[in-house]
Amino acid sequence: MRDCKPKALAARTGVALLLLAAAVGVASAAADAPSATRSLREYAVPDVRLVRDDGKVVSLPEEMNDGRPVVLNFIFTTCTSICPAMSSVFAQFERRLGVDAGKVHLMSISLDPEQDTPARLVEYARRFHAGPEWQHYTGTVAASLAAQRAFDVYRGGKMSHGALTLMRAAPGKPWLRIDGLATPDDLLRDYRELLATR
């Protein structure tokens, strides 16, 4: 019986060391991952009509220029890589806003309007527990491409897109462009800093 105890202890020690090595590896990979880069840009909102997730046809400039700050990204519902991560960040950001969530317009425009019907967008939004101020948009291919090109998002097709968030404090103000996957805390800090300059 005495021989079993050292073997069991050695086995537990080995497992603990493997778990520790894995944790260090994950932390190292996260540290090595490129951080999101930020820049201020001027964009002209294209005069296109999109279909909101409630089925209503809307003017993109009117949606963006209702006086509220805008936080914008581009996603598609069948994406299995970066879109769920970006949408998860939006969901957490919206929750962290608390009572201020109603003062911000979160917008997600589809990169795949042929597949992303309003019903699919509603289901997608439900998966991420989107609040009433976070709306999803689709429309014609031409309208989606016009929006993508206006915000320098278009990369030749939906499979070529990267993580990107755009934020504007008010109509007529510059856009903060965040290239890369920001954390919810990053977005909250960026949002508060942007509002301070309004």
C-alpha positions in Angstrom: 0.0 0.0 0.0 2.9 2.4 0.7 4.0 2.1 -3.0 0.6 3.3 -4.2 0.7 6.6 -2.2 3.9 7.9 -3.9 2.5 6.8 -7.3 -0.8 8.6 -6.7 1.0 11.6 -5.4 3.3 11.6 -8.4 0.3 11.3 -10.8 -1.5 14.2 -9.1 1.6 16.3 -9.2 2.0 15.5 -12.9 -1.6 16.5 -13.6 -1.1 19.7 -11.6 2.1 20.6 -13.5 0.3 19.9 -16.8 -2.5 22.2 -15.8 -0.1 24.9 -14.7 1.8 24.6 -18.0 -1.4 24.9 -19.9 -2.5 28.0 -17.9 0.9 29.6 -18.5 0.7 28.8 -22.2 -2.8 30.4 -22.5 -1.6 33.5 -20.6 1.5 33.7 -22.8 -0.6 33.4 -25.9 -3.0 36.2 -24.7 0.0 38.4 -23.9 1.5 37.7 -27.4 -1.8 38.5 -29.2 -1.8 41.8 -30.9 -3.9 44.4 -29.0 -6.6 46.5 -30.7 -5.3 49.6 -32.3 -7.2 52.9 -32.2 -7.4 55.8 -34.6 -9.7 58.8 -35.1 -11.3 58.9 -38.6 -13.8 61.0 -40.5 -16.4 59.0 -42.4 -19.3 60.1 -44.5 -22.4 58.0 -43.7 -23.7 56.8 -47.0 -27.3 57.7 -48.0 -28.6 54.1 -48.1 -31.6 52.3 -46.8 -31.3 49.3 -44.7 -33.8 46.9 -43.1 -33.8 46.9 -39.3 -34.3 43.6 -37.4 -37.9 44.7 -36.7 -38.5 44.6 -40.5 -38.7 48.4 -40.9 -36.8 50.0 -43.8 -34.7 52.8 -42.5 -32.3 55.5 -43.7 -28.8 54.7 -42.4 -28.0 58.5 -41.9 -31.2 59.0 -39.9 -30.5 55.9 -37.7 -27.0 57.1 -37.0 -27.8 60.8 -36.5 -30.6 60.7 -33.9 -28.4 62.5 -31.4 -27.2 59.4 -29.4 -23.6 58.1 -29.4 -23.2 55.2 -31.9 -21.2 52.0 -31.4 -21.1 50.1 -34.7 -19.8 46.7 -35.9 -20.3 44.5 -39.0 -21.2 40.8 -38.5 -23.1 38.0 -40.2 -25.2 35.4 -38.5 -23.5 32.2 -39.9 -20.0 33.4 -38.9 -18.4 30.9 -36.5 -15.2 32.9 -35.7 -14.9 36.6 -35.0 -18.6 37.6 -35.2 -19.7 35.7 -32.1 -16.7 37.1 -30.2 -17.5 40.7 -31.3 -21.2 40.2 -30.4 -20.3 38.8 -27.0 -18.2 41.9 -26.4 -21.2 44.1 -27.4 -23.5 42.2 -25.1 -21.1 42.6 -22.2 -20.5 46.3 -23.0 -24.2 46.9 -23.1 -24.7 45.3 -19.7 -21.8 47.3 -18.2 -23.4 50.5 -19.3 -26.2 49.8 -16.8 -28.8 52.6 -16.7 -26.9 54.4 -19.4 -27.5 51.7 -22.0 -30.6 53.5 -23.2 -28.5 56.5 -24.2 -26.3 54.6 -26.7 -27.3 53.2 -30.1 -25.5 49.9 -30.7 -25.7 48.9 -34.4 -24.6 45.7 -36.1 -24.8 45.7 -39.9 -24.8 42.4 -41.8 -22.0 41.5 -44.2 -24.2 38.8 -45.7 -27.6 40.4 -46.4 -28.6 37.7 -48.8 -28.8 35.2 -45.9 -29.4 37.5 -43.0 -33.1 38.2 -43.1 -34.7 40.3 -40.3 -35.9 37.0 -38.7 -32.4 35.6 -38.6 -31.1 38.8 -37.1 -33.7 38.7 -34.4 -32.7 35.1 -33.6 -29.0 36.1 -33.6 -29.7 39.1 -31.3 -31.7 36.8 -29.0 -28.6 34.5 -28.6 -26.6 37.4 -27.3 -29.5 38.9 -25.1 -29.4 42.2 -27.1 -31.2 45.0 -25.4 -33.7 47.3 -27.2 -31.0 49.8 -28.0 -28.9 47.2 -29.9 -30.3 46.8 -33.4 -29.2 44.7 -36.3 -29.5 45.7 -39.9 -29.7 43.9 -43.3 -30.8 45.1 -46.7 -29.7 44.8 -50.3 -26.2 43.7 -51.2 -25.6 47.1 -52.7 -26.6 48.9 -49.5 -24.4 46.6 -47.4 -21.4 47.1 -49.6 -21.9 50.9 -49.6 -21.9 50.9 -45.8 -18.8 48.6 -45.7 -16.9 50.8 -48.2 -17.9 54.0 -46.5 -16.4 52.8 -43.2 -13.4 51.1 -44.8 -14.6 47.6 -43.8 -14.9 45.9 -47.1 -12.2 43.3 -47.7 -13.5 41.4 -50.7 -16.1 39.2 -49.0 -17.6 38.2 -45.7 -15.0 35.6 -45.0 -12.2 38.2 -45.2 -13.5 40.5 -42.5 -11.7 41.2 -39.2 -12.6 42.4 -35.8 -13.6 46.1 -35.9 -15.6 48.4 -33.8 -16.5 52.0 -34.7 -17.7 54.6 -32.1 -18.9 58.1 -32.4 -19.9 60.5 -29.6 -22.4 62.5 -31.6 -23.4 63.5 -35.2 -20.6 65.5 -36.8 -17.9 64.2 -34.5 -15.0 62.0 -35.6 -15.3 58.2 -35.3 -13.0 56.2 -33.1 -11.9 53.2 -35.1 -10.8 50.1 -33.1 -9.1 47.5 -35.2 -8.9 44.2 -33.4 -11.0 42.6 -30.7 -11.5 45.0 -27.8 -12.6 43.8 -24.4 -15.9 45.0 -22.9 -13.9 47.0 -20.4 -11.9 48.6 -23.3 -15.1 49.6 -25.0 -16.5 51.1 -21.8 -13.3 53.1 -21.2 -13.2 54.2 -24.9 -16.8 55.2 -24.8 -16.5 57.3 -21.6 -13.3 59.0 -22.9 -15.1 59.8 -26.2 -18.1 61.2 -24.4 -15.8 63.5 -22.4 -14.7 65.1 -25.6 -18.3 65.7 -26.9 
